Amino acid sequence: MNHQDRIAINCSMEKLVSMTKYCVLREECLSKGMMSNLMVSRIEEVAQDETSRHKKLFEKITKRGPKAFNTLLDICQRHFPSAYVMLNPASNDNQMHSTHNTKRQRSISFNVLARSNPLRSQGDVEDGKNNNLATSTLSEESKCTLEVYPDILPDSFTVTLTTGPVQTHPKVASYSMKSRNRGVVFIVNVIDFVKNVHPKRNGADIDGRNLISIFQQLGFVVFYYENITRSDVDELLVQLKESEYLSCDCFAFYILSHGDHKKGSDYIFLHDNSILLVEDLLTEFNTVNCARLVGKPKLFFISTCRGIQPDLGSYRLSTNTERDGINKKPLPTNIATFCDMLVCYATVPGFAAHRDTNTGSWFVESMCKIWAEHAHDTDVETLMKLVGEYAATYRTETSALQTISTEQRGFFRHLYLNPGYYEHPEVVVEVVLSE
């Protein structure tokens, strides 16, 4: 679904709910193949009352591909005429600028309402001052499709291969990383921004090449996109989650852009100056919204600033002296919503991340170097400690430094990448023809 149609649905959500009936809309979505029974079941498990289910159903429709809006119009035309007129105002005056006219000009909004996160839906990520930042108009619809990066790039950093699977810790289990379907990495690299609302990220193209090369050597399938919009990201993630690519051992999402940290939330600017909240990104891949990755390690790398303050360091050390504990309880049989996730940030909240215009981001360069040298025998969490230690040696001309930050959500196992090792190598069968 394109950006403008998604906006039309989300901005009219309350009215659409009042004009339509949940049970009818649900059955029509099922009969037309726009929803599966599993999708509807998940909606009804998460939302307890019908109004919440109704809204979540509309939210799900906005993510159901390029034909979803026209399918919704068809349903409304037959069952909910007032909703049809609201979504398709040209049905009254027969003009050619209706919301489903594919030749129209589409405006890009800074506050994309494609998620239910209250920060974005209320437009208060920056105290209500962000609505006018994105004023550009894009003349063509996004045509992003999910495609594996086609080229094998030369090695700026050469990954050392392992001679066998790394021995696991005697008390901590490891994620399985031995199959041919080793992993998938989805990389978003925003280099410049519409109308130069944010400065161009010079040197970011180097980051892109380095990351593609490293993950290719690690045996990952690489998806790489530059300068894409929030609508593009939404559509590509729908395609990715519906594809067979996620039948893999590990998933990684890497995003490089400008960003900030406000009111306890991290957000990232995309090419059209719209916002992607980090929490929304993690929600896309939790156990409710991405069942294909349940039990699989999920790595998220956020290479953005989290503020504008330079970190000039301090000669004083701070210590934590108290910590609250909890009593052990019997282990339940259900599974946590957020688990098997490791989130790695280029810096800590409030501080800037640094990028060299000749060699790329400190975070990316440090990570590529450390992973290339040590991924063959070191687990990912330890690798990120080494990355942080190495990146902390960098300084700007004004002596500013950078401290990376990692957060684990239910990431209770070791993750060894085992580059070059496969438990079941391809078997070459020799056929002998008898005379």
C-alpha positions as CSV (number, residue, x, y, z in Angstrom):
1,M,0.0,0.0,0.0
2,N,1.3,3.4,-0.9
3,H,2.0,6.2,1.6
4,Q,-0.9,8.4,0.8
5,D,-3.5,5.6,1.1
6,R,-2.0,4.5,4.4
7,I,-2.3,8.0,5.7
8,A,-5.9,8.2,4.5
9,I,-6.8,5.1,6.6
10,N,-4.9,6.0,9.7
11,C,-6.0,9.6,9.8
12,S,-9.7,8.5,9.5
13,M,-9.4,5.5,11.8
14,E,-12.1,6.5,14.3
15,K,-14.6,7.4,11.6
16,L,-13.9,4.2,9.7
17,V,-14.5,2.1,12.9
18,S,-17.9,3.9,13.4
19,M,-18.9,3.4,9.7
20,T,-18.0,-0.2,9.4
21,K,-18.7,-3.5,11.2
22,Y,-15.9,-5.6,12.4
23,C,-17.4,-9.0,11.8
24,V,-18.3,-8.1,8.1
25,L,-14.9,-6.5,7.4
26,R,-13.1,-9.5,8.9
27,E,-15.0,-12.0,6.8
28,E,-14.5,-10.0,3.7
29,C,-10.8,-9.7,4.3
30,L,-10.6,-13.5,4.8
31,S,-12.7,-14.3,1.7
32,K,-10.6,-12.0,-0.5
33,G,-7.3,-13.4,0.7
34,M,-6.2,-10.1,2.2
35,M,-5.9,-11.8,5.6
36,S,-5.2,-15.3,6.8
37,N,-7.0,-17.1,9.6
38,L,-3.7,-17.0,11.6
39,M,-3.5,-13.2,11.2
40,V,-7.1,-12.7,12.4
41,S,-6.5,-15.0,15.3
42,R,-3.5,-13.1,16.4
43,I,-5.4,-9.8,16.2
44,E,-8.2,-11.3,18.4
45,E,-5.7,-12.7,20.9
46,V,-3.9,-9.4,21.4
47,A,-7.0,-7.2,21.4
48,Q,-9.7,-8.2,23.9
49,D,-12.5,-5.8,22.9
50,E,-14.1,-5.4,19.5
51,T,-13.2,-1.8,19.1
52,S,-9.5,-2.5,19.6
53,R,-9.8,-5.5,17.2
54,H,-11.5,-3.3,14.7
55,K,-8.6,-0.7,14.8
56,K,-6.0,-3.4,14.6
57,L,-7.7,-4.9,11.6
58,F,-7.5,-1.6,9.8
59,E,-3.8,-1.2,10.8
60,K,-3.1,-4.7,9.4
61,I,-4.8,-3.8,6.1
62,T,-2.4,-0.9,5.7
63,K,0.5,-3.5,5.6
64,R,-1.1,-6.0,3.2
65,G,0.6,-5.1,0.0
66,P,0.0,-2.8,-3.1
67,K,-3.5,-4.0,-3.8
68,A,-4.9,-3.8,-0.3
69,F,-6.3,-0.3,-0.6
70,N,-8.3,-1.1,-3.7
71,T,-9.5,-4.3,-2.1
72,L,-10.7,-2.3,0.9
73,L,-12.5,0.2,-1.4
74,D,-14.3,-2.7,-3.1
75,I,-15.4,-4.0,0.3
76,C,-16.6,-0.6,1.5
77,Q,-18.4,0.1,-1.8
78,R,-20.5,-3.0,-1.4
79,H,-21.0,-3.0,2.4
80,F,-20.2,0.5,3.8
81,P,-21.0,3.3,1.3
82,S,-20.2,6.1,3.7
83,A,-16.8,4.7,4.4
84,Y,-16.3,4.3,0.6
85,V,-17.1,7.9,0.0
86,M,-14.7,9.1,2.8
87,L,-11.8,7.0,1.4
88,N,-12.6,7.8,-2.2
89,P,-13.9,11.3,-2.4
90,A,-13.7,11.3,-6.2
91,S,-16.6,8.9,-6.2
92,N,-18.9,11.9,-5.6
93,D,-17.4,14.4,-8.1
94,N,-15.8,12.0,-10.6
95,Q,-12.5,13.8,-10.5
96,M,-9.2,12.2,-11.3
97,H,-7.4,13.0,-8.1
98,S,-9.0,10.3,-5.9
99,T,-7.0,8.6,-3.2
100,H,-6.5,5.5,-5.3
101,N,-5.5,7.2,-8.5
102,T,-2.0,5.9,-9.1
103,K,-0.9,8.9,-11.2
104,R,-1.5,11.5,-8.5
105,Q,1.2,13.4,-6.7
106,R,1.8,12.1,-3.2
107,S,2.9,14.2,-0.3
108,I,5.3,12.9,2.4
109,S,4.4,13.4,6.0
110,F,7.1,13.6,8.7
111,N,4.7,11.9,11.2
112,V,3.7,8.7,9.4
113,L,0.8,7.2,11.3
114,A,1.4,3.6,10.2
115,R,1.8,2.4,13.8
116,S,-0.2,2.7,17.0
117,N,2.7,4.1,19.0
118,P,1.4,7.1,21.0
119,L,4.4,9.2,20.4
120,R,3.9,9.3,16.7
121,S,0.1,9.2,16.6
122,Q,0.0,12.2,18.8
123,G,2.7,14.0,16.8
124,D,4.7,14.9,19.9
125,V,8.1,13.3,19.2
126,E,9.6,16.8,19.4
127,D,6.9,18.5,21.5
128,G,4.6,18.9,18.5
129,K,7.1,20.8,16.4
130,N,7.9,18.2,13.8
131,N,4.9,18.2,11.6
132,N,6.2,20.8,9.1
133,L,9.7,19.4,8.6
134,A,8.8,17.2,5.6
135,T,7.1,19.4,3.0
136,S,8.4,17.7,-0.2
137,T,6.3,16.0,-2.8
138,L,7.4,12.8,-4.6
139,S,6.0,12.4,-8.0
140,E,6.3,8.6,-8.3
141,E,5.0,5.8,-6.2
142,S,7.6,3.7,-4.4
143,K,8.4,0.5,-6.3
144,C,10.7,-1.1,-3.7
145,T,10.8,-4.8,-4.0
146,L,12.6,-7.4,-1.9
147,E,15.8,-8.3,-3.8
148,V,18.9,-10.0,-2.6
149,Y,22.0,-7.7,-3.1
150,P,23.3,-9.1,-6.4
151,D,27.1,-8.5,-6.2
152,I,29.9,-10.0,-4.2
153,L,31.9,-7.1,-2.9
154,P,35.7,-7.1,-2.4
155,D,36.8,-7.6,1.2
156,S,37.8,-4.4,3.0
157,F,38.0,-6.6,6.1
158,T,38.6,-10.3,5.6
159,V,36.7,-12.6,8.0
160,T,38.7,-15.3,9.6
161,L,36.9,-18.6,9.1
162,T,36.4,-21.1,11.8
163,T,37.8,-24.7,11.6
164,G,34.8,-26.1,13.5
165,P,31.8,-25.1,15.7
166,V,32.9,-23.2,18.8
167,Q,32.6,-25.1,22.0
168,T,29.6,-23.9,24.0
169,H,29.8,-22.6,27.6
170,P,29.2,-25.3,30.2
171,K,26.4,-23.4,31.8
172,V,25.0,-21.3,28.9
173,A,23.5,-22.8,25.8
174,S,24.1,-21.5,22.3
175,Y,21.9,-20.6,19.4
176,S,22.1,-23.0,16.4
177,M,24.3,-21.4,13.7
178,K,25.3,-24.3,11.6
179,S,23.0,-24.6,8.6
180,R,23.3,-23.4,5.0
181,N,20.6,-20.9,5.7
182,R,22.9,-19.1,8.1
183,G,21.2,-15.7,8.3
184,V,19.5,-12.7,6.7
185,V,20.6,-9.1,7.2
186,F,18.4,-6.2,6.1
187,I,20.4,-3.0,5.8
188,V,19.0,0.5,5.5
189,N,21.5,3.3,4.7
190,V,20.1,6.8,4.5
191,I,22.7,9.0,3.0
192,D,20.8,12.2,2.1
193,F,17.4,13.7,2.9
194,V,14.6,15.3,0.9
195,K,15.1,19.1,0.7
196,N,18.3,18.7,2.8
197,V,16.2,18.9,6.0
198,H,19.1,16.9,7.6
199,P,22.8,17.1,6.5
200,K,24.1,14.6,4.0
201,R,25.9,11.7,5.6
202,N,29.2,11.9,3.8
203,G,31.1,8.6,4.1
204,A,28.0,6.5,4.7
205,D,28.4,4.8,1.3
206,I,31.7,3.3,2.7
207,D,29.7,1.9,5.7
208,G,27.3,0.3,3.2
209,R,30.1,-1.5,1.3
210,N,31.9,-2.6,4.4
211,L,28.7,-4.1,6.0
212,I,27.7,-5.9,2.8
213,S,31.1,-7.5,2.5
214,I,31.3,-8.5,6.2
215,F,27.8,-10.2,6.2
216,Q,28.4,-11.8,2.8
217,Q,31.6,-13.4,4.2
218,L,29.6,-14.6,7.3
219,G,27.2,-16.5,5.0
220,F,24.2,-14.1,5.4
221,V,21.7,-13.3,2.6
222,V,22.0,-9.5,2.3
223,F,19.3,-7.0,1.5
224,Y,20.6,-3.5,1.1
225,Y,18.7,-0.3,0.5
226,E,19.8,3.3,0.3
227,N,17.7,6.5,0.7
228,I,14.3,4.8,1.2
229,T,11.2,6.2,2.9
230,R,9.1,5.0,5.8
231,S,6.5,3.7,3.3
232,D,9.3,1.8,1.6
233,V,10.5,0.3,4.8
234,D,7.0,-0.8,5.8
235,E,6.4,-2.5,2.4
236,L,9.8,-4.2,2.3
237,L,9.4,-5.6,5.8
238,V,5.9,-7.0,4.9
239,Q,7.5,-8.7,1.9
240,L,10.4,-10.0,4.0
241,K,8.2,-11.5,6.7
242,E,6.1,-13.2,4.1
243,S,9.1,-14.6,2.3
244,E,11.0,-17.9,2.8
245,Y,14.2,-16.0,3.6
246,L,13.4,-16.0,7.3
247,S,13.7,-19.8,7.4
248,C,17.3,-19.1,8.7
249,D,19.4,-19.4,11.8
250,C,19.7,-15.7,12.5
251,F,18.2,-12.3,11.5
252,A,20.0,-9.0,11.6
253,F,18.6,-5.5,10.9
254,Y,21.1,-2.7,10.4
255,I,20.1,1.0,10.0
256,L,22.3,4.0,9.4
257,S,21.0,7.5,9.5
258,H,20.5,10.6,11.6
259,G,18.5,10.1,14.8
260,D,17.7,11.4,18.2
261,H,16.5,10.4,21.7
262,K,13.5,12.2,23.2
263,K,11.2,11.4,26.1
264,G,12.8,8.0,26.5
265,S,12.3,7.0,22.9
266,D,14.9,6.6,20.1
267,Y,13.9,7.6,16.6
268,I,15.5,7.5,13.2
269,F,15.0,9.9,10.2
270,L,14.4,8.3,6.8
271,H,15.0,9.8,3.4
272,D,11.6,11.6,3.3
273,N,12.2,13.0,6.8
274,S,9.6,10.7,8.3
275,I,10.3,8.9,11.5
276,L,11.0,5.3,12.4
277,L,10.8,4.7,16.1
278,V,13.3,2.0,17.3
279,E,10.6,0.5,19.5
280,D,8.3,0.1,16.5
281,L,11.0,-1.7,14.6
282,L,11.6,-4.1,17.5
283,T,7.8,-4.7,17.7
284,E,7.7,-5.7,14.1
285,F,9.9,-8.7,15.0
286,N,8.6,-9.7,18.3
287,T,7.0,-13.1,18.9
288,V,3.5,-11.8,18.2
289,N,4.3,-10.1,14.9
290,C,7.0,-12.4,13.5
291,A,6.3,-16.0,14.4
292,R,8.9,-17.2,11.8
293,L,11.7,-16.0,14.1
294,V,10.5,-17.3,17.4
295,G,13.4,-18.8,19.2
296,K,15.9,-17.4,16.6
297,P,18.5,-14.7,17.5
298,K,17.6,-11.3,16.3
299,L,20.3,-8.6,16.1
300,F,19.5,-4.9,15.7
301,F,22.2,-2.3,15.0
302,I,21.2,1.3,15.3
303,S,24.0,3.5,13.8
304,T,22.6,6.9,14.5
305,C,23.0,9.8,16.9
306,R,20.9,9.7,20.1
307,G,21.3,13.4,20.8
308,I,23.7,16.2,19.9
309,Q,25.9,16.4,23.0
310,P,29.5,15.7,22.4
311,D,31.0,13.2,24.8
312,L,34.2,14.8,26.2
313,G,34.6,12.3,28.9
314,S,35.3,12.7,32.6
315,Y,38.0,11.9,35.1
316,R,35.5,10.9,37.8
317,L,34.1,7.4,38.0
318,S,30.5,6.6,38.9
319,T,29.4,3.4,40.6
320,N,26.1,1.6,41.2
321,T,25.8,0.4,44.7
322,E,22.2,-0.9,44.9
323,R,20.1,-3.3,42.9
324,D,16.6,-4.6,43.5
325,G,16.2,-8.3,43.4
326,I,13.1,-10.5,42.7
327,N,12.1,-13.9,44.0
328,K,12.2,-16.9,41.7
329,K,8.9,-18.1,40.5
330,P,7.8,-21.3,38.6
331,L,8.7,-21.1,34.9
332,P,5.4,-20.6,32.9
333,T,4.9,-22.3,29.6
334,N,4.1,-19.2,27.5
335,I,6.8,-17.2,25.7
336,A,7.7,-13.5,26.2
337,T,6.7,-11.0,23.6
338,F,10.3,-9.6,23.3
339,C,13.0,-12.3,23.5
340,D,16.1,-13.5,21.7
341,M,16.9,-9.8,20.8
342,L,20.2,-8.0,21.0
343,V,20.0,-4.3,20.3
344,C,23.2,-2.5,19.6
345,Y,23.4,1.3,19.5
346,A,26.3,3.4,18.1
347,T,26.2,5.6,21.2
348,V,24.3,6.2,24.5
349,P,21.2,8.4,24.9
350,G,21.8,12.1,24.6
351,F,25.1,11.8,22.8
352,A,26.3,12.1,19.2
353,A,27.7,9.3,17.1
354,H,30.7,10.1,14.8
355,R,31.4,9.4,11.2
356,D,34.7,9.9,9.2
357,T,34.0,11.1,5.7
358,N,36.9,9.0,4.4
359,T,36.5,5.7,6.4
360,G,32.9,5.8,7.5
361,S,31.2,5.6,10.9
362,W,33.3,4.8,13.9
363,F,30.7,2.2,15.0
364,V,30.6,0.4,11.6
365,E,34.3,0.5,11.0
366,S,35.1,-0.8,14.5
367,M,32.5,-3.6,14.2
368,C,33.7,-4.7,10.8
369,K,37.3,-4.9,12.0
370,I,36.5,-6.8,15.3
371,W,34.0,-9.2,13.7
372,A,36.4,-10.0,10.8
373,E,39.2,-10.8,13.3
374,H,37.3,-12.6,16.1
375,A,33.9,-13.9,14.9
376,H,35.5,-17.3,14.2
377,D,35.9,-18.0,18.0
378,T,33.9,-15.4,19.9
379,D,30.2,-15.0,20.7
380,V,28.4,-11.9,19.5
381,E,27.9,-10.2,22.9
382,T,31.6,-10.5,23.6
383,L,32.3,-9.2,20.1
384,M,30.3,-6.1,20.8
385,K,32.2,-5.6,24.0
386,L,35.4,-5.6,22.0
387,V,33.8,-3.3,19.4
388,G,32.9,-0.9,22.2
389,E,36.4,-1.0,23.6
390,Y,38.0,-0.4,20.2
391,A,35.6,2.4,19.3
392,A,36.4,4.1,22.6
393,T,39.9,4.7,21.4
394,Y,38.8,7.1,18.7
395,R,38.8,10.9,19.2
396,T,37.8,13.9,17.2
397,E,39.9,17.0,16.9
398,T,38.1,18.4,19.9
399,S,38.8,15.2,21.9
400,A,35.1,14.0,21.7
401,L,34.7,10.2,22.0
402,Q,31.9,7.7,21.6
403,T,30.5,4.9,23.8
404,I,28.5,2.2,22.2
405,S,25.5,0.7,24.0
406,T,23.9,-2.7,23.9
407,E,20.6,-4.0,25.3
408,Q,19.5,-7.6,25.4
409,R,15.9,-8.6,25.6
410,G,15.7,-12.2,26.5
411,F,19.0,-12.9,24.7
412,F,19.9,-15.7,27.1
413,R,22.1,-17.9,24.9
414,H,25.5,-17.4,23.3
415,L,25.5,-16.7,19.6
416,Y,28.6,-17.9,17.7
417,L,28.6,-17.0,14.0
418,N,30.7,-19.9,12.9
419,P,31.9,-18.3,9.6
420,G,32.7,-20.9,7.0
421,Y,31.4,-23.9,9.0
422,Y,28.3,-25.8,8.0
423,E,27.0,-28.9,9.8
424,H,25.6,-30.5,6.7
425,P,27.9,-29.6,3.8
426,E,26.6,-30.1,0.3
427,V,27.1,-33.6,-0.8
428,V,28.5,-34.2,-4.3
429,V,27.0,-37.5,-5.7
430,E,29.2,-39.2,-8.3
431,V,27.2,-41.3,-10.7
432,V,29.0,-44.2,-12.3
433,L,27.5,-45.6,-15.5
434,S,28.2,-49.3,-16.1
435,E,28.9,-50.5,-19.5
